[in-house]
Structures are given as C-alpha cells and as structure tokens.
Amino acid sequence: MLAGGNPAAGGLEKFLDAYKKRFNSDPILYAPFTYDAANMLIEAMKKADSADPAKYLPVLQKMDFAGATGRISFDEKGDRKDAK
C-alpha cells in the first residue's frame, strides 16, 4: 500500500483498485500524482486542440480537475490550490 504523502481524498481507491487489477501489485508512492498529471495534460491538449505548450498551458492553468488525488486547480503562481 502507498505510504507517506498518500492523498486522502478523490478517486484514490478507484485508482488503486484499477492499478492492482491491471498490474497485480501495489503502485509506487507517486503513481496517483503522475496519473493525474498525465490526464490533466491530455485534457488540456484536447481542450486547446493542440499539443503546442503555448496553447495548452493557459488552458491547464485554468482547469479544475477531479483526479485520483482529489480536486486539482492552480493559483496565480501555478501552485496547486489546497495542497498540503
């Protein structure tokens, strides 16, 4: 099971169950965060209809995303809001 730094909210249990089913093992510590980051980038690129960072990064900055680690949105500095 994940230890230290484990997100307490969001779709974590769903993520862990799917991971265990697919790979027959527990994920490494940062797997849920990496999963969310990749999915956010994909969603931002789709919304921007471009893989050009100049086009999708402004979209990413404004996103409010429901991920395995909880709701993800960013402040004006680009830091995750409500990060602990």
C-alpha positions in Angstrom: 0.0 0.0 0.0 1.1 3.6 -0.5 2.8 5.3 2.4 3.7 8.9 3.3 2.4 11.6 1.0 -0.7 9.5 0.3 -3.6 11.6 -1.0 -6.6 11.3 1.4 -9.4 12.4 -1.0 -10.5 12.0 -4.5 -10.7 8.8 -6.6 -7.8 7.2 -4.9 -9.5 3.9 -4.0 -10.8 3.6 -7.6 -7.3 4.2 -8.9 -5.6 1.7 -6.5 -8.2 -1.0 -7.4 -7.7 -0.5 -11.1 -3.9 -0.5 -10.8 -3.9 -3.7 -8.7 -6.2 -5.4 -11.1 -4.1 -4.4 -14.1 -0.6 -5.0 -12.7 -1.2 -7.4 -9.8 0.8 -5.2 -7.4 0.6 -2.1 -5.4 1.6 1.2 -7.2 4.7 3.1 -6.2 4.2 6.2 -4.0 3.8 8.8 -6.6 1.8 6.8 -9.2 -1.5 8.6 -8.4 0.1 12.0 -8.8 1.7 11.0 -12.1 -1.6 9.6 -13.3 -3.4 12.8 -12.5 -0.7 14.9 -14.2 -0.7 12.9 -17.4 -4.5 13.0 -17.5 -4.6 16.8 -16.9 -2.1 17.4 -19.7 -4.1 15.2 -22.1 -7.3 17.0 -21.2 -5.7 20.5 -21.6 -4.3 19.5 -25.0 -7.8 18.3 -26.1 -9.5 21.5 -24.9 -6.8 23.6 -26.6 -6.9 21.3 -29.7 -3.1 21.5 -29.8 0.0 19.8 -28.4 1.8 23.2 -28.5 2.6 24.3 -24.9 1.9 27.9 -25.8 -1.7 26.9 -26.5 -2.4 24.2 -23.9 -0.6 25.6 -20.8 -3.0 28.6 -20.4 -5.9 26.0 -20.6 -4.1 23.8 -18.0 -3.7 26.8 -15.6 -7.4 27.4 -15.6 -8.5 23.8 -15.2 -10.5 22.4 -12.3 -9.9 18.6 -12.5 -11.3 15.7 -10.5 -8.4 13.3 -10.2 -7.3 10.3 -8.1 -5.6 12.7 -5.7 -8.7 15.0 -5.3 -9.8 18.2 -7.0 -6.9 19.9 -8.7 -6.7 23.5 -9.7 -3.9 26.1 -9.6 -3.4 29.5 -8.1 -2.0 32.6 -9.8 1.6 31.3 -9.2 0.8 27.9 -10.8 0.9 26.1 -7.4 -1.8 23.5 -6.7 -4.6 25.0 -4.6 -5.3 23.3 -1.3 -2.1 21.3 -1.4 -0.9 20.2 2.0 
